[in-house]
């Protein structure tokens, strides 16, 4: 099972927020652990097309957007097209690429996100639509995104093979 360390109860803000984000990153990986390609592509229930693979892709796009584009100011394009209905980071729709490249992409974006946070430091800011946004706000927003999708991943995994819990 994927290691999921409990965040420290006494630490500075960046360490605490980073640990909570890593906790939810590990939660997502744990829900995908041990599943094959077909299972990772298994949708929840109609009419939803939500899948674990789609969540992994989507969260790679979230990492890229918030940490590389917003916080670090990198001029990199999106990983996946934005959802035209919501304007949110894409990736939920599945293409022909499999889970191995999707996981490698996610891992690369996570590593780059960690580097962006380290470079920003505790007083770091980025720009969102021309407005300054703190590294703390970005981390908190991405933690909320992961927490929301961790609940989706719990339900998807239970539907696939009945596995529940940590």
Backbone as JSON Lines, residues from 0, in Angstrom:
{"i":0,"aa":"X","n":[0.84,-1.18,0.0],"ca":[0.0,0.0,0.0],"c":[0.88,1.24,0.0]}
{"i":1,"aa":"X","n":[0.43,2.27,-0.68],"ca":[1.16,3.53,-0.76],"c":[1.3,4.13,0.63]}
{"i":2,"aa":"X","n":[2.53,4.58,0.95],"ca":[2.79,5.19,2.25],"c":[2.04,6.51,2.36]}
{"i":3,"aa":"X","n":[1.32,6.67,3.43],"ca":[0.55,7.88,3.66],"c":[0.87,8.4,5.05]}
{"i":4,"aa":"X","n":[1.91,9.22,5.13],"ca":[2.36,9.75,6.42],"c":[1.36,10.76,6.97]}
{"i":5,"aa":"X","n":[1.12,10.69,8.24],"ca":[0.25,11.65,8.91],"c":[1.03,12.97,9.0]}
{"i":6,"aa":"X","n":[0.42,14.08,8.58],"ca":[1.11,15.37,8.65],"c":[1.49,15.73,10.09]}
{"i":7,"aa":"X","n":[2.61,16.45,10.24],"ca":[3.06,16.81,11.58],"c":[2.08,17.76,12.26]}
{"i":8,"aa":"X","n":[1.95,17.62,13.56],"ca":[1.05,18.47,14.32],"c":[1.72,19.76,14.78]}
{"i":9,"aa":"X","n":[3.03,19.82,14.67],"ca":[3.8,21.01,15.04],"c":[4.84,21.24,13.95]}
{"i":10,"aa":"X","n":[4.58,22.2,13.08],"ca":[5.52,22.54,12.0],"c":[5.18,23.92,11.46]}
{"i":11,"aa":"X","n":[6.1,24.47,10.68],"ca":[5.82,25.75,10.05],"c":[4.72,25.57,8.99]}
{"i":12,"aa":"X","n":[4.21,26.68,8.51],"ca":[3.05,26.64,7.6],"c":[3.35,25.87,6.31]}
{"i":13,"aa":"X","n":[4.45,26.16,5.66],"ca":[4.74,25.46,4.4],"c":[4.92,23.97,4.6]}
{"i":14,"aa":"X","n":[5.57,23.59,5.69],"ca":[5.74,22.16,5.98],"c":[4.39,21.5,6.23]}
{"i":15,"aa":"X","n":[3.55,22.16,7.0],"ca":[2.23,21.6,7.32],"c":[1.38,21.46,6.06]}
{"i":16,"aa":"X","n":[1.29,22.53,5.28],"ca":[0.47,22.47,4.07],"c":[1.04,21.46,3.07]}
{"i":17,"aa":"X","n":[2.36,21.43,2.91],"ca":[2.98,20.46,2.01],"c":[2.71,19.03,2.44]}
{"i":18,"aa":"X","n":[2.75,18.79,3.75],"ca":[2.5,17.44,4.26],"c":[1.05,17.02,4.04]}
{"i":19,"aa":"X","n":[0.11,17.96,4.22],"ca":[-1.29,17.63,3.96],"c":[-1.52,17.35,2.47]}
{"i":20,"aa":"X","n":[-0.88,18.12,1.62],"ca":[-1.01,17.86,0.19],"c":[-0.42,16.49,-0.15]}
{"i":21,"aa":"X","n":[0.74,16.16,0.4],"ca":[1.32,14.84,0.16],"c":[0.43,13.72,0.7]}
{"i":22,"aa":"X","n":[-0.25,13.96,1.81],"ca":[-1.18,12.98,2.36],"c":[-2.28,12.66,1.34]}
{"i":23,"aa":"X","n":[-2.85,13.7,0.74],"ca":[-3.92,13.47,-0.24],"c":[-3.39,12.94,-1.56]}
{"i":24,"aa":"X","n":[-2.17,13.31,-1.93],"ca":[-1.56,12.71,-3.12],"c":[-1.41,11.2,-2.91]}
{"i":25,"aa":"X","n":[-0.94,10.81,-1.73],"ca":[-0.78,9.39,-1.42],"c":[-2.13,8.68,-1.36]}
{"i":26,"aa":"X","n":[-3.15,9.39,-0.9],"ca":[-4.5,8.81,-0.87],"c":[-4.95,8.45,-2.29]}
{"i":27,"aa":"X","n":[-4.75,9.37,-3.22],"ca":[-5.12,9.1,-4.62],"c":[-4.37,7.88,-5.15]}
{"i":28,"aa":"X","n":[-3.06,7.84,-4.95],"ca":[-2.29,6.69,-5.43],"c":[-2.75,5.39,-4.78]}
{"i":29,"aa":"X","n":[-3.06,5.45,-3.5],"ca":[-3.55,4.26,-2.82],"c":[-4.83,3.71,-3.42]}
{"i":30,"aa":"X","n":[-5.69,4.6,-3.88],"ca":[-6.95,4.16,-4.5],"c":[-6.72,3.52,-5.87]}
{"i":31,"aa":"X","n":[-5.6,3.87,-6.51],"ca":[-5.26,3.31,-7.83],"c":[-4.41,2.05,-7.73]}
{"i":32,"aa":"X","n":[-3.8,1.84,-6.58],"ca":[-2.84,0.76,-6.37],"c":[-3.44,-0.61,-6.64]}
{"i":33,"aa":"X","n":[-2.68,-1.41,-7.39],"ca":[-3.08,-2.79,-7.64],"c":[-4.11,-2.99,-8.73]}
{"i":34,"aa":"X","n":[-4.53,-1.92,-9.36],"ca":[-5.54,-2.04,-10.42],"c":[-4.89,-2.05,-11.79]}
{"i":35,"aa":"X","n":[-5.51,-2.78,-12.71],"ca":[-5.05,-2.82,-14.09],"c":[-5.66,-1.69,-14.9]}
{"i":36,"aa":"X","n":[-5.22,-1.6,-16.13],"ca":[-5.67,-0.54,-17.04],"c":[-7.19,-0.49,-17.17]}
{"i":37,"aa":"X","n":[-7.8,-1.63,-17.36],"ca":[-9.26,-1.66,-17.53],"c":[-9.98,-1.15,-16.29]}
{"i":38,"aa":"X","n":[-9.49,-1.55,-15.13],"ca":[-10.12,-1.11,-13.89],"c":[-9.94,0.4,-13.66]}
{"i":39,"aa":"X","n":[-8.76,0.91,-13.99],"ca":[-8.52,2.35,-13.84],"c":[-9.4,3.17,-14.78]}
{"i":40,"aa":"X","n":[-9.84,2.54,-15.86],"ca":[-10.71,3.21,-16.84],"c":[-12.2,2.95,-16.57]}
{"i":41,"aa":"X","n":[-12.51,2.23,-15.5],"ca":[-13.89,1.9,-15.18],"c":[-14.61,3.12,-14.62]}
{"i":42,"aa":"X","n":[-15.7,3.49,-15.28],"ca":[-16.49,4.65,-14.83],"c":[-17.32,4.28,-13.61]}
{"i":43,"aa":"X","n":[-17.71,5.31,-12.89],"ca":[-18.49,5.1,-11.68],"c":[-19.84,4.51,-12.02]}
{"i":44,"aa":"X","n":[-20.83,5.32,-12.19],"ca":[-22.16,4.85,-12.57],"c":[-22.75,5.85,-13.56]}
{"i":45,"aa":"X","n":[-23.53,5.35,-14.51],"ca":[-24.13,6.27,-15.49],"c":[-24.99,7.31,-14.79]}
{"i":46,"aa":"X","n":[-24.99,8.52,-15.27],"ca":[-24.39,9.0,-16.51],"c":[-22.96,9.48,-16.35]}
{"i":47,"aa":"X","n":[-22.36,9.34,-15.14],"ca":[-21.01,9.84,-14.91],"c":[-19.98,9.03,-15.7]}
{"i":48,"aa":"X","n":[-18.97,9.72,-16.21],"ca":[-17.87,9.06,-16.88],"c":[-16.59,9.15,-16.04]}
{"i":49,"aa":"X","n":[-16.72,9.51,-14.78],"ca":[-15.59,9.69,-13.88],"c":[-14.86,8.37,-13.66]}
{"i":50,"aa":"X","n":[-13.52,8.4,-13.78],"ca":[-12.68,7.22,-13.58],"c":[-11.48,7.59,-12.72]}
{"i":51,"aa":"X","n":[-10.82,6.58,-12.16],"ca":[-9.6,6.82,-11.4],"c":[-8.5,7.37,-12.32]}
{"i":52,"aa":"X","n":[-8.4,6.84,-13.52],"ca":[-7.4,7.34,-14.47],"c":[-7.69,8.8,-14.82]}
{"i":53,"aa":"X","n":[-8.94,9.13,-15.0],"ca":[-9.31,10.51,-15.29],"c":[-8.95,11.44,-14.13]}
{"i":54,"aa":"X","n":[-9.14,10.97,-12.89],"ca":[-8.76,11.77,-11.73],"c":[-7.25,11.99,-11.69]}
{"i":55,"aa":"X","n":[-6.48,10.95,-11.99],"ca":[-5.03,11.08,-12.0],"c":[-4.59,12.1,-13.05]}
{"i":56,"aa":"X","n":[-5.18,12.02,-14.22],"ca":[-4.86,12.98,-15.28],"c":[-5.27,14.4,-14.88]}
{"i":57,"aa":"X","n":[-6.46,14.53,-14.34],"ca":[-6.98,15.84,-13.94],"c":[-6.1,16.47,-12.88]}
{"i":58,"aa":"X","n":[-5.69,15.69,-11.9],"ca":[-4.88,16.25,-10.82],"c":[-3.47,16.59,-11.29]}
{"i":59,"aa":"X","n":[-2.97,15.91,-12.3],"ca":[-1.7,16.33,-12.92],"c":[-1.88,17.71,-13.55]}
{"i":60,"aa":"X","n":[-3.02,17.93,-14.2],"ca":[-3.31,19.23,-14.82],"c":[-3.48,20.3,-13.75]}
{"i":61,"aa":"X","n":[-4.1,19.96,-12.64],"ca":[-4.27,20.9,-11.52],"c":[-2.9,21.31,-10.98]}
{"i":62,"aa":"X","n":[-2.03,20.33,-10.76],"ca":[-0.68,20.6,-10.28],"c":[0.03,21.58,-11.23]}
{"i":63,"aa":"X","n":[-0.02,21.27,-12.53],"ca":[0.66,22.12,-13.5],"c":[0.11,23.54,-13.46]}
{"i":64,"aa":"X","n":[-1.19,23.67,-13.48],"ca":[-1.8,25.0,-13.52],"c":[-1.42,25.82,-12.3]}
{"i":65,"aa":"X","n":[-1.71,25.3,-11.11],"ca":[-1.56,26.1,-9.9],"c":[-0.11,26.34,-9.5]}
{"i":66,"aa":"X","n":[0.74,25.34,-9.65],"ca":[2.11,25.51,-9.19],"c":[3.04,26.05,-10.27]}
{"i":67,"aa":"X","n":[2.93,25.54,-11.46],"ca":[3.86,25.98,-12.5],"c":[3.38,27.26,-13.18]}
{"i":68,"aa":"X","n":[2.13,27.3,-13.58],"ca":[1.64,28.48,-14.3],"c":[1.35,29.65,-13.36]}
{"i":69,"aa":"X","n":[0.6,29.4,-12.3],"ca":[0.2,30.49,-11.41],"c":[1.33,30.88,-10.45]}
{"i":70,"aa":"X","n":[1.84,29.94,-9.67],"ca":[2.82,30.27,-8.64],"c":[4.19,30.61,-9.24]}
{"i":71,"aa":"X","n":[4.69,29.77,-10.14],"ca":[6.04,29.97,-10.67],"c":[6.06,30.88,-11.91]}
{"i":72,"aa":"X","n":[4.88,31.12,-12.5],"ca":[4.82,31.99,-13.66],"c":[5.41,31.37,-14.93]}
{"i":73,"aa":"X","n":[5.5,30.05,-14.96],"ca":[6.03,29.37,-16.16],"c":[5.04,29.5,-17.3]}
{"i":74,"aa":"X","n":[5.56,29.64,-18.47],"ca":[4.72,29.7,-19.66],"c":[4.68,28.32,-20.32]}
{"i":75,"aa":"X","n":[3.93,27.43,-19.67],"ca":[3.73,26.09,-20.2],"c":[2.25,25.94,-20.5]}
{"i":76,"aa":"X","n":[1.96,25.24,-21.55],"ca":[0.57,25.02,-21.91],"c":[-0.1,24.01,-21.0]}
{"i":77,"aa":"X","n":[-1.41,23.92,-21.12],"ca":[-2.13,22.93,-20.31],"c":[-1.8,21.51,-20.77]}
{"i":78,"aa":"X","n":[-1.9,20.57,-19.87],"ca":[-1.69,19.16,-20.22],"c":[-2.84,18.63,-21.06]}
{"i":79,"aa":"X","n":[-4.03,19.06,-20.73],"ca":[-5.25,18.59,-21.39],"c":[-6.12,19.8,-21.66]}
{"i":80,"aa":"X","n":[-7.0,19.71,-22.65],"ca":[-7.9,20.85,-22.89],"c":[-8.78,21.12,-21.68]}
{"i":81,"aa":"X","n":[-9.06,22.39,-21.46],"ca":[-9.97,22.77,-20.36],"c":[-11.38,22.3,-20.69]}
{"i":82,"aa":"X","n":[-12.11,21.98,-19.65],"ca":[-13.51,21.57,-19.8],"c":[-14.3,22.78,-20.27]}
{"i":83,"aa":"X","n":[-14.9,22.71,-21.48],"ca":[-15.61,23.89,-21.99],"c":[-16.83,24.27,-21.15]}
{"i":84,"aa":"X","n":[-17.41,23.32,-20.45],"ca":[-18.59,23.6,-19.63],"c":[-18.26,24.36,-18.37]}
{"i":85,"aa":"X","n":[-17.09,24.05,-17.77],"ca":[-16.75,24.67,-16.49],"c":[-15.51,25.56,-16.57]}
{"i":86,"aa":"X","n":[-14.67,25.36,-17.57],"ca":[-13.43,26.1,-17.66],"c":[-12.35,25.54,-16.75]}
{"i":87,"aa":"X","n":[-12.64,24.43,-16.06],"ca":[-11.67,23.83,-15.15],"c":[-10.59,23.09,-15.91]}
{"i":88,"aa":"X","n":[-9.5,22.84,-15.2],"ca":[-8.41,22.06,-15.77],"c":[-8.95,20.74,-16.28]}
{"i":89,"aa":"X","n":[-8.48,20.32,-17.44],"ca":[-9.0,19.11,-18.08],"c":[-8.4,17.84,-17.52]}
{"i":90,"aa":"X","n":[-8.5,16.78,-18.32],"ca":[-7.92,15.5,-17.97],"c":[-8.92,14.46,-17.54]}
{"i":91,"aa":"X","n":[-10.14,14.87,-17.21],"ca":[-11.11,13.89,-16.75],"c":[-11.56,12.96,-17.88]}
{"i":92,"aa":"X","n":[-11.59,13.47,-19.1],"ca":[-11.93,12.63,-20.24],"c":[-10.72,11.8,-20.63]}
{"i":93,"aa":"X","n":[-10.96,10.53,-20.94],"ca":[-9.86,9.62,-21.24],"c":[-9.57,9.59,-22.74]}
{"i":94,"aa":"X","n":[-8.3,9.62,-23.05],"ca":[-7.84,9.46,-24.41],"c":[-7.2,8.09,-24.55]}
{"i":95,"aa":"X","n":[-6.47,7.88,-25.64],"ca":[-5.86,6.57,-25.86],"c":[-4.66,6.28,-24.97]}
{"i":96,"aa":"X","n":[-4.04,7.33,-24.37],"ca":[-2.87,7.09,-23.53],"c":[-3.27,6.26,-22.31]}
{"i":97,"aa":"X","n":[-2.39,5.41,-21.88],"ca":[-2.7,4.52,-20.77],"c":[-2.31,5.07,-19.42]}
{"i":98,"aa":"X","n":[-2.42,4.21,-18.41],"ca":[-2.17,4.62,-17.04],"c":[-0.69,4.83,-16.75]}
{"i":99,"aa":"X","n":[0.19,4.11,-17.44],"ca":[1.63,4.28,-17.18],"c":[2.08,5.68,-17.55]}
{"i":100,"aa":"X","n":[1.79,6.17,-18.77],"ca":[2.18,7.56,-19.05],"c":[1.44,8.58,-18.19]}
{"i":101,"aa":"X","n":[0.21,8.3,-17.84],"ca":[-0.56,9.24,-17.01],"c":[0.08,9.35,-15.63]}
{"i":102,"aa":"X","n":[0.49,8.22,-15.07],"ca":[1.12,8.27,-13.74],"c":[2.47,8.96,-13.82]}
{"i":103,"aa":"X","n":[3.25,8.68,-14.86],"ca":[4.56,9.33,-15.0],"c":[4.38,10.84,-15.15]}
{"i":104,"aa":"X","n":[3.38,11.26,-15.89],"ca":[3.1,12.69,-16.05],"c":[2.71,13.3,-14.72]}
{"i":105,"aa":"X","n":[1.84,12.62,-13.97],"ca":[1.43,13.11,-12.66],"c":[2.64,13.23,-11.73]}
{"i":106,"aa":"X","n":[3.49,12.2,-11.69],"ca":[4.67,12.22,-10.83],"c":[5.61,13.37,-11.21]}
{"i":107,"aa":"X","n":[5.77,13.62,-12.5],"ca":[6.61,14.72,-12.95],"c":[6.03,16.06,-12.5]}
{"i":108,"aa":"X","n":[4.73,16.23,-12.65],"ca":[4.1,17.49,-12.23],"c":[4.19,17.67,-10.72]}
{"i":109,"aa":"X","n":[4.05,16.6,-9.96],"ca":[4.19,16.69,-8.5],"c":[5.61,17.14,-8.13]}
{"i":110,"aa":"X","n":[6.61,16.57,-8.76],"ca":[8.0,16.96,-8.48],"c":[8.22,18.43,-8.83]}
{"i":111,"aa":"X","n":[7.67,18.87,-9.94],"ca":[7.82,20.27,-10.34],"c":[7.04,21.2,-9.38]}
{"i":112,"aa":"X","n":[5.9,20.72,-8.89],"ca":[5.13,21.5,-7.92],"c":[5.92,21.7,-6.64]}
{"i":113,"aa":"X","n":[6.54,20.63,-6.16],"ca":[7.35,20.74,-4.95],"c":[8.49,21.74,-5.14]}
{"i":114,"aa":"X","n":[9.1,21.7,-6.32],"ca":[10.2,22.63,-6.62],"c":[9.68,24.07,-6.66]}
{"i":115,"aa":"X","n":[8.5,24.28,-7.21],"ca":[7.92,25.63,-7.29],"c":[7.63,26.18,-5.9]}
{"i":116,"aa":"X","n":[7.12,25.33,-5.01],"ca":[6.84,25.76,-3.64],"c":[8.14,26.08,-2.92]}
{"i":117,"aa":"X","n":[9.15,25.23,-3.09],"ca":[10.44,25.48,-2.44],"c":[11.06,26.79,-2.94]}
{"i":118,"aa":"X","n":[10.95,27.04,-4.24],"ca":[11.5,28.27,-4.81],"c":[10.72,29.5,-4.33]}
{"i":119,"aa":"X","n":[9.43,29.35,-4.16],"ca":[8.59,30.48,-3.72],"c":[8.88,30.84,-2.27]}
{"i":120,"aa":"X","n":[9.1,29.82,-1.44],"ca":[9.33,30.06,-0.02],"c":[8.07,30.53,0.68]}
{"i":121,"aa":"X","n":[8.15,30.76,1.98],"ca":[6.95,31.08,2.77],"c":[6.28,32.39,2.4]}
{"i":122,"aa":"X","n":[7.0,33.32,1.82],"ca":[6.4,34.59,1.43],"c":[6.11,34.7,-0.05]}
{"i":123,"aa":"X","n":[6.22,33.58,-0.74],"ca":[6.08,33.59,-2.2],"c":[4.68,33.93,-2.68]}
{"i":124,"aa":"X","n":[4.64,34.56,-3.85],"ca":[3.36,34.85,-4.49],"c":[3.48,34.56,-5.98]}
{"i":125,"aa":"X","n":[2.34,34.27,-6.55],"ca":[2.22,34.12,-7.99],"c":[1.15,35.07,-8.47]}
{"i":126,"aa":"X","n":[0.78,34.91,-9.72],"ca":[-0.26,35.76,-10.3],"c":[-1.38,34.91,-10.88]}
{"i":127,"aa":"X","n":[-2.6,35.25,-10.51],"ca":[-3.79,34.6,-11.06],"c":[-4.65,35.69,-11.68]}
{"i":128,"aa":"X","n":[-4.77,35.65,-12.99],"ca":[-5.53,36.67,-13.71],"c":[-5.09,38.08,-13.33]}
{"i":129,"aa":"X","n":[-3.77,38.26,-13.19],"ca":[-3.22,39.57,-12.89],"c":[-3.26,39.97,-11.42]}
{"i":130,"aa":"X","n":[-3.77,39.11,-10.56],"ca":[-3.86,39.41,-9.13],"c":[-2.87,38.55,-8.36]}
{"i":131,"aa":"X","n":[-2.19,39.13,-7.38],"ca":[-1.25,38.34,-6.58],"c":[-1.98,37.27,-5.76]}
{"i":132,"aa":"X","n":[-1.37,36.12,-5.66],"ca":[-1.93,35.02,-4.87],"c":[-0.77,34.38,-4.11]}
{"i":133,"aa":"X","n":[-0.95,34.16,-2.81],"ca":[0.13,33.65,-1.97],"c":[0.33,32.15,-2.16]}
{"i":134,"aa":"X","n":[1.53,31.7,-1.86],"ca":[1.85,30.28,-1.9],"c":[0.93,29.51,-0.95]}
{"i":135,"aa":"X","n":[0.57,30.13,0.18],"ca":[-0.33,29.48,1.15],"c":[-1.71,29.27,0.55]}
{"i":136,"aa":"X","n":[-2.21,30.27,-0.17],"ca":[-3.53,30.17,-0.8],"c":[-3.51,29.06,-1.85]}
{"i":137,"aa":"X","n":[-2.46,29.03,-2.67],"ca":[-2.36,28.0,-3.72],"c":[-2.33,26.61,-3.09]}
{"i":138,"aa":"X","n":[-1.51,26.42,-2.08],"ca":[-1.44,25.11,-1.42],"c":[-2.8,24.72,-0.83]}
{"i":139,"aa":"X","n":[-3.45,25.64,-0.17],"ca":[-4.74,25.35,0.44],"c":[-5.77,24.99,-0.64]}
{"i":140,"aa":"X","n":[-5.77,25.72,-1.73],"ca":[-6.7,25.44,-2.82],"c":[-6.46,24.04,-3.4]}
{"i":141,"aa":"X","n":[-5.21,23.69,-3.63],"ca":[-4.91,22.38,-4.22],"c":[-5.21,21.25,-3.22]}
{"i":142,"aa":"X","n":[-4.97,21.48,-1.94],"ca":[-5.35,20.49,-0.92],"c":[-6.86,20.24,-1.0]}
{"i":143,"aa":"X","n":[-7.64,21.3,-1.09],"ca":[-9.1,21.15,-1.18],"c":[-9.49,20.37,-2.43]}
{"i":144,"aa":"X","n":[-8.81,20.64,-3.53],"ca":[-9.09,19.92,-4.79],"c":[-8.82,18.42,-4.62]}
{"i":145,"aa":"X","n":[-7.68,18.1,-4.05],"ca":[-7.35,16.69,-3.82],"c":[-8.32,16.04,-2.85]}
{"i":146,"aa":"X","n":[-8.67,16.72,-1.76],"ca":[-9.57,16.15,-0.77],"c":[-10.92,15.83,-1.4]}
{"i":147,"aa":"X","n":[-11.4,16.75,-2.22],"ca":[-12.68,16.52,-2.92],"c":[-12.59,15.28,-3.8]}
{"i":148,"aa":"X","n":[-11.52,15.2,-4.58],"ca":[-11.39,14.07,-5.5],"c":[-11.0,12.78,-4.79]}
{"i":149,"aa":"X","n":[-10.41,12.86,-3.6],"ca":[-10.13,11.64,-2.83],"c":[-11.44,10.95,-2.47]}
{"i":150,"aa":"X","n":[-12.45,11.72,-2.16],"ca":[-13.77,11.13,-1.9],"c":[-14.33,10.43,-3.13]}
{"i":151,"aa":"X","n":[-14.16,11.07,-4.29],"ca":[-14.58,10.42,-5.54],"c":[-13.81,9.11,-5.74]}
{"i":152,"aa":"X","n":[-12.49,9.17,-5.49],"ca":[-11.65,7.99,-5.68],"c":[-12.07,6.86,-4.74]}
{"i":153,"aa":"X","n":[-12.46,7.2,-3.51],"ca":[-12.94,6.19,-2.57],"c":[-14.14,5.44,-3.15]}
{"i":154,"aa":"X","n":[-15.08,6.19,-3.67],"ca":[-16.29,5.58,-4.22],"c":[-16.0,4.77,-5.48]}
{"i":155,"aa":"X","n":[-15.12,5.28,-6.33],"ca":[-14.75,4.55,-7.55],"c":[-14.1,3.23,-7.2]}
{"i":156,"aa":"X","n":[-13.16,3.26,-6.26],"ca":[-12.46,2.03,-5.88],"c":[-13.43,1.02,-5.27]}
{"i":157,"aa":"X","n":[-14.33,1.48,-4.44],"ca":[-15.31,0.57,-3.84],"c":[-16.17,-0.07,-4.93]}
{"i":158,"aa":"X","n":[-16.54,0.7,-5.92],"ca":[-17.35,0.18,-7.03],"c":[-16.59,-0.87,-7.83]}
{"i":159,"aa":"X","n":[-15.28,-0.68,-7.99],"ca":[-14.47,-1.58,-8.8],"c":[-14.29,-2.93,-8.13]}
{"i":160,"aa":"X","n":[-13.84,-2.93,-6.88],"ca":[-13.52,-4.2,-6.24],"c":[-13.96,-4.33,-4.78]}
{"i":161,"aa":"X","n":[-14.74,-3.36,-4.31],"ca":[-15.23,-3.42,-2.95],"c":[-14.27,-2.93,-1.9]}
{"i":162,"aa":"X","n":[-13.05,-2.55,-2.3],"ca":[-12.05,-2.1,-1.32],"c":[-12.45,-0.75,-0.75]}
{"i":163,"aa":"X","n":[-12.42,-0.68,0.56],"ca":[-12.73,0.58,1.26],"c":[-11.66,0.84,2.29]}
{"i":164,"aa":"X","n":[-11.72,2.0,2.89],"ca":[-10.82,2.31,3.98],"c":[-9.57,3.01,3.51]}
{"i":165,"aa":"X","n":[-8.59,3.04,4.38],"ca":[-7.37,3.81,4.18],"c":[-6.59,3.34,2.99]}
